């Protein structure tokens, strides 16, 4: 389960609308309780979408950004608990590409942005070889 503040969702909505019609992406930082499969988000950090050719339906995160955000989280005593990205004019469901890059124990927020307006969103997690929708508690 993912526990996340409403304010962080608002930040993702804003970033998604500003980045439209391209996909925007970033890291969800916080704490993981592995025993209870509970991730608590405390911060979101947007990073550049490195995929310039198909930025409308693909996103890529540079390894340097990964390292930089990991270090930043370390300094704050938290960790990367997930990744968020938008689907401009597409539903909030993971694509085949999303699945290919997914890692276990992480939350994947996918937010649909329709006609420039943030719309539905869901959080997904890897289970076996596929994604399942995960429960979200807004705090
Ligand atoms: Zn996607």
Backbone and ligand atoms as CSV (ligand in chain L), in Angstrom:
chain,resi,resn,atom,element,x,y,z
A,1,UNK,N,N,0.831,-1.192,0.000
A,1,UNK,CA,C,0.000,0.000,0.000
A,1,UNK,C,C,0.875,1.255,0.000
A,2,UNK,N,N,0.353,2.270,-0.650
A,2,UNK,CA,C,1.053,3.552,-0.684
A,2,UNK,C,C,0.269,4.566,0.133
A,3,UNK,N,N,0.966,5.241,1.013
A,3,UNK,CA,C,0.362,6.317,1.808
A,3,UNK,C,C,0.989,7.629,1.334
A,4,UNK,N,N,0.151,8.538,0.901
A,4,UNK,CA,C,0.706,9.759,0.302
A,4,UNK,C,C,-0.151,10.984,0.630
A,5,UNK,N,N,0.518,12.092,0.852
A,5,UNK,CA,C,-0.192,13.350,1.148
A,5,UNK,C,C,-0.839,13.909,-0.109
A,6,UNK,N,N,-1.999,14.479,0.073
A,6,UNK,CA,C,-2.740,15.074,-1.031
A,6,UNK,C,C,-1.889,16.127,-1.760
A,7,UNK,N,N,-1.140,16.844,-0.975
A,7,UNK,CA,C,-0.296,17.916,-1.514
A,7,UNK,C,C,0.706,17.378,-2.554
A,8,UNK,N,N,1.212,16.162,-2.316
A,8,UNK,CA,C,2.169,15.589,-3.272
A,8,UNK,C,C,1.465,15.220,-4.573
A,9,UNK,N,N,0.231,14.746,-4.456
A,9,UNK,CA,C,-0.553,14.439,-5.658
A,9,UNK,C,C,-0.794,15.727,-6.446
A,10,UNK,N,N,-1.076,16.803,-5.730
A,10,UNK,CA,C,-1.275,18.094,-6.403
A,10,UNK,C,C,-0.019,18.520,-7.161
A,11,UNK,N,N,1.138,18.250,-6.565
A,11,UNK,CA,C,2.395,18.606,-7.238
A,11,UNK,C,C,2.552,17.826,-8.545
A,12,UNK,N,N,2.217,16.534,-8.490
A,12,UNK,CA,C,2.330,15.710,-9.702
A,12,UNK,C,C,1.334,16.198,-10.760
A,13,UNK,N,N,0.141,16.555,-10.317
A,13,UNK,CA,C,-0.875,17.072,-11.251
A,13,UNK,C,C,-0.366,18.320,-11.959
A,14,UNK,N,N,0.215,19.204,-11.181
A,14,UNK,CA,C,0.719,20.464,-11.712
A,14,UNK,C,C,1.844,20.210,-12.728
A,15,UNK,N,N,2.783,19.335,-12.351
A,15,UNK,CA,C,3.900,19.011,-13.239
A,15,UNK,C,C,3.392,18.370,-14.532
A,16,UNK,N,N,2.403,17.502,-14.388
A,16,UNK,CA,C,1.842,16.805,-15.543
A,16,UNK,C,C,1.156,17.762,-16.499
A,17,UNK,N,N,0.478,18.744,-15.940
A,17,UNK,CA,C,-0.213,19.729,-16.780
A,17,UNK,C,C,0.789,20.660,-17.451
A,18,UNK,N,N,1.823,21.041,-16.704
A,18,UNK,CA,C,2.845,21.924,-17.287
A,18,UNK,C,C,3.650,21.215,-18.378
A,19,UNK,N,N,3.845,19.912,-18.206
A,19,UNK,CA,C,4.654,19.159,-19.168
A,19,UNK,C,C,3.870,18.695,-20.379
A,20,UNK,N,N,2.546,18.722,-20.296
A,20,UNK,CA,C,1.690,18.283,-21.393
A,20,UNK,C,C,2.061,18.993,-22.682
A,21,UNK,N,N,2.093,18.354,-23.861
A,21,UNK,CA,C,1.639,16.991,-24.156
A,21,UNK,C,C,2.716,15.918,-23.998
A,22,UNK,N,N,3.739,16.194,-23.216
A,22,UNK,CA,C,4.793,15.200,-23.025
A,22,UNK,C,C,4.657,14.519,-21.670
A,23,UNK,N,N,5.270,13.343,-21.591
A,23,UNK,CA,C,5.267,12.630,-20.316
A,23,UNK,C,C,6.262,13.309,-19.383
A,24,UNK,N,N,5.863,13.490,-18.158
A,24,UNK,CA,C,6.811,13.963,-17.151
A,24,UNK,C,C,7.037,12.797,-16.183
A,25,UNK,N,N,8.153,12.835,-15.464
A,25,UNK,CA,C,8.457,11.731,-14.557
A,25,UNK,C,C,9.245,12.216,-13.353
A,26,UNK,N,N,9.252,11.423,-12.327
A,26,UNK,CA,C,10.002,11.784,-11.137
A,26,UNK,C,C,10.007,10.660,-10.117
A,27,UNK,N,N,10.677,10.926,-9.015
A,27,UNK,CA,C,10.813,9.937,-7.949
A,27,UNK,C,C,9.901,10.255,-6.773
A,28,UNK,N,N,9.407,9.206,-6.156
A,28,UNK,CA,C,8.655,9.347,-4.913
A,28,UNK,C,C,9.616,8.933,-3.803
A,29,UNK,N,N,9.830,9.828,-2.844
A,29,UNK,CA,C,10.748,9.529,-1.754
A,29,UNK,C,C,9.972,9.337,-0.452
A,30,UNK,N,N,10.493,8.474,0.391
A,30,UNK,CA,C,9.831,8.256,1.667
A,30,UNK,C,C,10.399,7.057,2.405
A,31,UNK,N,N,9.514,6.339,3.089
A,31,UNK,CA,C,9.946,5.196,3.887
A,31,UNK,C,C,9.228,3.929,3.452
A,32,UNK,N,N,9.941,2.817,3.544
A,32,UNK,CA,C,9.323,1.534,3.201
A,32,UNK,C,C,9.286,0.621,4.418
A,33,UNK,N,N,8.104,0.106,4.694
A,33,UNK,CA,C,7.934,-0.919,5.713
A,33,UNK,C,C,7.715,-2.226,4.949
A,34,UNK,N,N,8.814,-2.967,4.748
A,34,UNK,CA,C,8.767,-4.171,3.913
A,34,UNK,C,C,7.838,-5.232,4.491
A,35,UNK,N,N,7.822,-5.334,5.807
A,35,UNK,CA,C,7.009,-6.352,6.461
A,35,UNK,C,C,5.524,-6.206,6.131
A,36,UNK,N,N,5.070,-4.947,6.107
A,36,UNK,CA,C,3.652,-4.695,5.839
A,36,UNK,C,C,3.391,-4.195,4.416
A,37,UNK,N,N,4.430,-4.242,3.588
A,37,UNK,CA,C,4.307,-3.770,2.202
A,37,UNK,C,C,3.677,-2.373,2.161
A,38,UNK,N,N,4.199,-1.510,3.027
A,38,UNK,CA,C,3.662,-0.154,3.135
A,38,UNK,C,C,4.726,0.873,2.793
A,39,UNK,N,N,4.416,1.707,1.817
A,39,UNK,CA,C,5.322,2.793,1.444
A,39,UNK,C,C,4.675,4.118,1.834
A,40,UNK,N,N,5.416,4.930,2.569
A,40,UNK,CA,C,4.899,6.234,2.976
A,40,UNK,C,C,5.698,7.317,2.268
A,41,UNK,N,N,5.006,8.094,1.435
A,41,UNK,CA,C,5.677,9.129,0.649
A,41,UNK,C,C,5.814,10.405,1.461
A,42,UNK,N,N,6.967,11.049,1.361
A,42,UNK,CA,C,7.118,12.344,2.035
A,42,UNK,C,C,7.489,13.453,1.062
A,43,UNK,N,N,7.921,13.078,-0.132
A,43,UNK,CA,C,8.385,14.075,-1.086
A,43,UNK,C,C,8.364,13.505,-2.500
A,44,UNK,N,N,8.117,14.376,-3.484
A,44,UNK,CA,C,8.279,13.951,-4.881
A,44,UNK,C,C,9.303,14.863,-5.551
A,45,UNK,N,N,10.157,14.266,-6.379
A,45,UNK,CA,C,11.206,15.027,-7.056
A,45,UNK,C,C,11.125,14.761,-8.557
A,46,UNK,N,N,10.807,15.789,-9.303
A,46,UNK,CA,C,10.713,15.637,-10.757
A,46,UNK,C,C,12.099,15.577,-11.375
A,47,UNK,N,N,12.278,14.711,-12.363
A,47,UNK,CA,C,13.532,14.684,-13.125
A,47,UNK,C,C,13.176,14.771,-14.610
A,48,UNK,N,N,14.191,15.083,-15.405
A,48,UNK,CA,C,13.939,15.283,-16.818
A,48,UNK,C,C,13.622,13.970,-17.527
A,49,UNK,N,N,12.640,14.025,-18.413
A,49,UNK,CA,C,12.370,12.879,-19.278
A,49,UNK,C,C,13.423,12.875,-20.378
A,50,UNK,N,N,14.264,11.827,-20.370
A,50,UNK,CA,C,15.389,11.788,-21.317
A,50,UNK,C,C,14.968,11.331,-22.700
A,51,UNK,N,N,13.788,10.795,-22.819
A,51,UNK,CA,C,13.339,10.343,-24.131
A,51,UNK,C,C,12.751,11.508,-24.898
A,52,UNK,N,N,13.527,12.053,-25.820
A,52,UNK,CA,C,13.083,13.245,-26.546
A,52,UNK,C,C,12.304,12.870,-27.812
A,53,UNK,N,N,12.593,11.695,-28.348
A,53,UNK,CA,C,11.954,11.328,-29.613
A,53,UNK,C,C,10.503,10.918,-29.434
A,54,UNK,N,N,10.235,10.251,-28.323
A,54,UNK,CA,C,8.859,9.797,-28.111
A,54,UNK,C,C,8.370,10.246,-26.741
A,55,UNK,N,N,8.655,11.510,-26.419
A,55,UNK,CA,C,8.314,12.025,-25.088
A,55,UNK,C,C,6.807,12.061,-24.844
A,56,UNK,N,N,6.026,11.944,-25.920
A,56,UNK,CA,C,4.572,11.936,-25.720
A,56,UNK,C,C,4.074,10.593,-25.192
A,57,UNK,N,N,4.865,9.524,-25.399
A,57,UNK,CA,C,4.386,8.251,-24.849
A,57,UNK,C,C,5.485,7.362,-24.278
A,58,UNK,N,N,6.631,7.955,-23.969
A,58,UNK,CA,C,7.704,7.183,-23.324
A,58,UNK,C,C,8.417,8.098,-22.333
A,59,UNK,N,N,8.960,7.470,-21.292
A,59,UNK,CA,C,9.835,8.265,-20.436
A,59,UNK,C,C,11.054,7.438,-20.077
A,60,UNK,N,N,12.142,8.146,-19.856
A,60,UNK,CA,C,13.392,7.510,-19.477
A,60,UNK,C,C,14.067,8.380,-18.442
A,61,UNK,N,N,14.655,7.753,-17.452
A,61,UNK,CA,C,15.360,8.505,-16.416
A,61,UNK,C,C,16.851,8.237,-16.555
A,62,UNK,N,N,17.621,9.308,-16.589
A,62,UNK,CA,C,19.067,9.170,-16.723
A,62,UNK,C,C,19.659,8.575,-15.448
A,63,UNK,N,N,20.608,7.624,-15.572
A,63,UNK,CA,C,21.232,7.030,-14.385
A,63,UNK,C,C,21.827,8.089,-13.450
A,64,UNK,N,N,22.288,9.200,-14.024
A,64,UNK,CA,C,22.853,10.277,-13.203
A,64,UNK,C,C,21.789,10.887,-12.298
A,65,UNK,N,N,20.575,11.047,-12.833
A,65,UNK,CA,C,19.477,11.584,-12.029
A,65,UNK,C,C,19.110,10.602,-10.923
A,66,UNK,N,N,19.162,9.322,-11.286
A,66,UNK,CA,C,18.871,8.279,-10.308
A,66,UNK,C,C,19.826,8.394,-9.126
A,67,UNK,N,N,21.122,8.489,-9.453
A,67,UNK,CA,C,22.160,8.579,-8.422
A,67,UNK,C,C,22.012,9.837,-7.572
A,68,UNK,N,N,21.753,10.941,-8.280
A,68,UNK,CA,C,21.644,12.231,-7.600
A,68,UNK,C,C,20.483,12.212,-6.597
A,69,UNK,N,N,19.340,11.688,-7.024
A,69,UNK,CA,C,18.166,11.666,-6.147
A,69,UNK,C,C,18.367,10.653,-5.012
A,70,UNK,N,N,19.048,9.553,-5.330
A,70,UNK,CA,C,19.329,8.552,-4.306
A,70,UNK,C,C,20.202,9.153,-3.199
A,71,UNK,N,N,21.194,9.919,-3.634
A,71,UNK,CA,C,22.103,10.576,-2.687
A,71,UNK,C,C,21.338,11.598,-1.840
A,72,UNK,N,N,20.490,12.364,-2.509
A,72,UNK,CA,C,19.672,13.371,-1.827
A,72,UNK,C,C,18.784,12.714,-0.763
A,73,UNK,N,N,18.175,11.584,-1.133
A,73,UNK,CA,C,17.306,10.865,-0.195
A,73,UNK,C,C,18.114,10.355,0.997
A,74,UNK,N,N,19.285,9.808,0.681
A,74,UNK,CA,C,20.206,9.314,1.708
A,74,UNK,C,C,20.507,10.371,2.754
A,75,UNK,N,N,20.795,11.566,2.255
A,75,UNK,CA,C,21.130,12.672,3.156
A,75,UNK,C,C,19.975,13.009,4.084
A,76,UNK,N,N,18.752,12.799,3.599
A,76,UNK,CA,C,17.576,13.110,4.400
A,76,UNK,C,C,17.104,11.919,5.229
A,77,UNK,N,N,17.813,10.797,5.089
A,77,UNK,CA,C,17.445,9.605,5.840
A,77,UNK,C,C,16.194,8.919,5.323
A,78,UNK,N,N,15.885,9.156,4.045
A,78,UNK,CA,C,14.744,8.467,3.427
A,78,UNK,C,C,15.245,7.719,2.186
A,79,UNK,N,N,14.337,7.138,1.423
A,79,UNK,CA,C,14.783,6.422,0.225
A,79,UNK,C,C,13.797,6.564,-0.922
A,80,UNK,N,N,14.224,6.097,-2.078
A,80,UNK,CA,C,13.327,6.105,-3.232
A,80,UNK,C,C,12.322,4.976,-3.033
A,81,UNK,N,N,11.043,5.319,-2.998
A,81,UNK,CA,C,10.012,4.293,-2.775
A,81,UNK,C,C,9.160,4.077,-4.026
A,82,UNK,N,N,9.395,4.899,-5.037
A,82,UNK,CA,C,8.615,4.723,-6.254
A,82,UNK,C,C,8.944,5.740,-7.318
A,83,UNK,N,N,8.262,5.587,-8.427
A,83,UNK,CA,C,8.448,6.474,-9.578
A,83,UNK,C,C,7.064,6.887,-10.063
A,84,UNK,N,N,6.932,8.142,-10.452
A,84,UNK,CA,C,5.659,8.571,-11.032
A,84,UNK,C,C,5.891,9.073,-12.442
A,85,UNK,N,N,4.900,8.927,-13.279
A,85,UNK,CA,C,4.959,9.531,-14.611
A,85,UNK,C,C,3.550,9.727,-15.132
A,86,UNK,N,N,3.444,10.520,-16.188
A,86,UNK,CA,C,2.120,10.821,-16.727
A,86,UNK,C,C,1.911,10.115,-18.063
A,87,UNK,N,N,0.661,9.943,-18.408
A,87,UNK,CA,C,0.259,9.431,-19.718
A,87,UNK,C,C,-0.613,10.487,-20.387
A,88,UNK,N,N,-0.008,11.330,-21.231
A,88,UNK,CA,C,-0.808,12.345,-21.913
A,88,UNK,C,C,-1.826,11.714,-22.860
A,89,UNK,N,N,-3.084,12.019,-22.642
A,89,UNK,CA,C,-4.198,11.505,-23.453
A,89,UNK,C,C,-4.246,9.985,-23.549
A,90,UNK,N,N,-3.792,9.337,-22.488
A,90,UNK,CA,C,-3.897,7.876,-22.399
A,90,UNK,C,C,-4.310,7.508,-20.977
A,91,UNK,N,N,-4.912,6.321,-20.822
A,91,UNK,CA,C,-5.375,5.928,-19.478
A,91,UNK,C,C,-4.236,5.717,-18.475
A,92,UNK,N,N,-4.601,5.670,-17.202
A,92,UNK,CA,C,-3.618,5.527,-16.119
A,92,UNK,C,C,-3.217,4.067,-15.880
A,93,UNK,N,N,-3.011,3.354,-16.978
A,93,UNK,CA,C,-2.588,1.951,-16.904
A,93,UNK,C,C,-1.167,1.808,-17.416
A,94,UNK,N,N,-0.401,0.887,-16.801
A,94,UNK,CA,C,0.982,0.715,-17.244
A,94,UNK,C,C,1.068,0.155,-18.664
A,95,UNK,N,N,2.078,0.598,-19.400
A,95,UNK,CA,C,2.319,0.081,-20.751
A,95,UNK,C,C,3.300,-1.081,-20.657
A,96,UNK,N,N,3.530,-1.728,-21.784
A,96,UNK,CA,C,4.519,-2.815,-21.839
A,96,UNK,C,C,5.905,-2.299,-21.449
A,97,UNK,N,N,6.210,-1.076,-21.885
A,97,UNK,CA,C,7.510,-0.484,-21.557
A,97,UNK,C,C,7.614,-0.224,-20.061
A,98,UNK,N,N,6.522,0.255,-19.469
A,98,UNK,CA,C,6.534,0.498,-18.020
A,98,UNK,C,C,6.859,-0.788,-17.274
A,99,UNK,N,N,6.283,-1.873,-17.755
A,99,UNK,CA,C,6.484,-3.162,-17.095
A,99,UNK,C,C,7.927,-3.628,-17.221
A,100,UNK,N,N,8.506,-3.371,-18.381
A,100,UNK,CA,C,9.866,-3.836,-18.635
A,100,UNK,C,C,10.866,-3.237,-17.646
A,101,UNK,N,N,10.616,-1.991,-17.221
A,101,UNK,CA,C,11.582,-1.321,-16.346
A,101,UNK,C,C,11.200,-1.340,-14.865
A,102,UNK,N,N,10.109,-2.010,-14.553
A,102,UNK,CA,C,9.624,-1.989,-13.170
A,102,UNK,C,C,10.477,-2.852,-12.240
A,103,UNK,N,N,10.588,-2.390,-11.005
A,103,UNK,CA,C,11.330,-3.139,-9.993
A,103,UNK,C,C,10.396,-3.489,-8.836
A,104,UNK,N,N,10.710,-4.576,-8.127
A,104,UNK,CA,C,9.842,-4.958,-7.005
A,104,UNK,C,C,9.926,-3.965,-5.839
A,105,UNK,N,N,8.945,-4.010,-4.961
A,105,UNK,CA,C,8.894,-3.185,-3.735
A,105,UNK,C,C,8.823,-1.687,-4.001
A,106,UNK,N,N,8.373,-1.301,-5.183
A,106,UNK,CA,C,8.255,0.117,-5.500
A,106,UNK,C,C,6.823,0.427,-5.910
A,107,UNK,N,N,6.439,1.685,-5.676
A,107,UNK,CA,C,5.119,2.152,-6.104
A,107,UNK,C,C,5.274,2.916,-7.407
A,108,UNK,N,N,4.392,2.623,-8.341
A,108,UNK,CA,C,4.423,3.320,-9.638
A,108,UNK,C,C,3.121,4.081,-9.838
A,109,UNK,N,N,3.200,5.387,-9.646
A,109,UNK,CA,C,2.014,6.212,-9.869
A,109,UNK,C,C,1.965,6.579,-11.347
A,110,UNK,N,N,0.839,6.311,-11.963
A,110,UNK,CA,C,0.624,6.723,-13.346
A,110,UNK,C,C,-0.583,7.643,-13.370
A,111,UNK,N,N,-0.369,8.836,-13.899
A,111,UNK,CA,C,-1.442,9.824,-13.942
A,111,UNK,C,C,-1.785,10.154,-15.389
A,112,UNK,N,N,-3.053,10.068,-15.691
A,112,UNK,CA,C,-3.515,10.424,-17.024
A,112,UNK,C,C,-3.715,11.937,-17.103
A,113,UNK,N,N,-3.251,12.533,-18.202
A,113,UNK,CA,C,-3.473,13.973,-18.405
A,113,UNK,C,C,-4.237,14.114,-19.719
A,114,UNK,N,N,-5.490,14.524,-19.598
A,114,UNK,CA,C,-6.340,14.597,-20.791
A,114,UNK,C,C,-6.541,16.041,-21.226
A,115,UNK,N,N,-6.183,16.313,-22.477
A,115,UNK,CA,C,-6.305,17.669,-23.015
A,115,UNK,C,C,-5.659,18.717,-22.106
A,116,UNK,N,N,-4.524,18.341,-21.505
A,116,UNK,CA,C,-3.796,19.282,-20.679
A,116,UNK,C,C,-4.270,19.374,-19.238
A,117,UNK,N,N,-5.291,18.577,-18.881
A,117,UNK,CA,C,-5.846,18.616,-17.538
A,117,UNK,C,C,-5.559,17.293,-16.826
A,118,UNK,N,N,-4.959,17.352,-15.643
A,118,UNK,CA,C,-4.697,16.130,-14.879
A,118,UNK,C,C,-6.009,15.416,-14.595
A,119,UNK,N,N,-6.008,14.110,-14.825
A,119,UNK,CA,C,-7.256,13.343,-14.692
A,119,UNK,C,C,-7.055,12.196,-13.705
A,120,UNK,N,N,-7.473,10.998,-14.076
A,120,UNK,CA,C,-7.375,9.846,-13.162
A,120,UNK,C,C,-5.923,9.446,-12.921
A,121,UNK,N,N,-5.699,8.846,-11.773
A,121,UNK,CA,C,-4.375,8.289,-11.505
A,121,UNK,C,C,-4.532,7.074,-10.604
A,122,UNK,N,N,-3.567,6.191,-10.705
A,122,UNK,CA,C,-3.541,5.012,-9.859
A,122,UNK,C,C,-2.108,4.674,-9.519
A,123,UNK,N,N,-1.947,3.895,-8.464
A,123,UNK,CA,C,-0.619,3.417,-8.128
A,123,UNK,C,C,-0.567,1.922,-8.411
A,124,UNK,N,N,0.545,1.483,-8.977
A,124,UNK,CA,C,0.732,0.089,-9.374
A,124,UNK,C,C,1.983,-0.456,-8.718
A,125,UNK,N,N,1.975,-1.768,-8.519
A,125,UNK,CA,C,3.212,-2.401,-8.038
A,125,UNK,C,C,3.393,-3.729,-8.745
A,126,UNK,N,N,4.644,-4.135,-8.778
A,126,UNK,CA,C,4.984,-5.369,-9.450
A,126,UNK,C,C,4.586,-6.540,-8.571
A,127,UNK,N,N,3.901,-7.511,-9.185
A,127,UNK,CA,C,3.601,-8.737,-8.453
A,127,UNK,C,C,3.785,-9.885,-9.419
A,128,UNK,N,N,4.770,-10.741,-9.152
A,128,UNK,CA,C,5.126,-11.771,-10.109
A,128,UNK,C,C,5.677,-11.093,-11.346
A,129,UNK,N,N,5.100,-11.399,-12.502
A,129,UNK,CA,C,5.639,-10.807,-13.736
A,129,UNK,C,C,4.751,-9.687,-14.276
A,130,UNK,N,N,3.791,-9.256,-13.466
A,130,UNK,CA,C,2.906,-8.201,-13.955
A,130,UNK,C,C,2.640,-7.124,-12.918
A,131,UNK,N,N,1.920,-6.105,-13.337
A,131,UNK,CA,C,1.537,-5.020,-12.440
A,131,UNK,C,C,0.175,-5.310,-11.817
A,132,UNK,N,N,0.025,-4.985,-10.571
A,132,UNK,CA,C,-1.305,-4.981,-9.958
A,132,UNK,C,C,-1.530,-3.585,-9.379
A,133,UNK,N,N,-2.785,-3.190,-9.375
A,133,UNK,CA,C,-3.120,-1.899,-8.806
A,133,UNK,C,C,-2.908,-1.974,-7.311
A,134,UNK,N,N,-2.348,-0.943,-6.710
A,134,UNK,CA,C,-2.130,-1.006,-5.271
A,134,UNK,C,C,-3.056,-0.021,-4.546
A,135,UNK,N,N,-3.352,-0.391,-3.329
A,135,UNK,CA,C,-4.206,0.442,-2.498
A,135,UNK,C,C,-3.474,1.742,-2.145
A,136,UNK,N,N,-4.210,2.841,-2.154
A,136,UNK,CA,C,-3.601,4.126,-1.820
A,136,UNK,C,C,-4.378,4.776,-0.688
A,137,UNK,N,N,-3.643,5.254,0.291
A,137,UNK,CA,C,-4.290,6.015,1.351
A,137,UNK,C,C,-3.805,7.455,1.246
A,138,UNK,N,N,-4.748,8.358,1.062
A,138,UNK,CA,C,-4.407,9.778,0.973
A,138,UNK,C,C,-4.458,10.361,2.385
A,139,UNK,N,N,-3.391,11.019,2.763
A,139,UNK,CA,C,-3.366,11.594,4.122
A,139,UNK,C,C,-3.200,13.096,4.075
L,1,ZN,ZN,ZN,3.841,4.748,-18.878
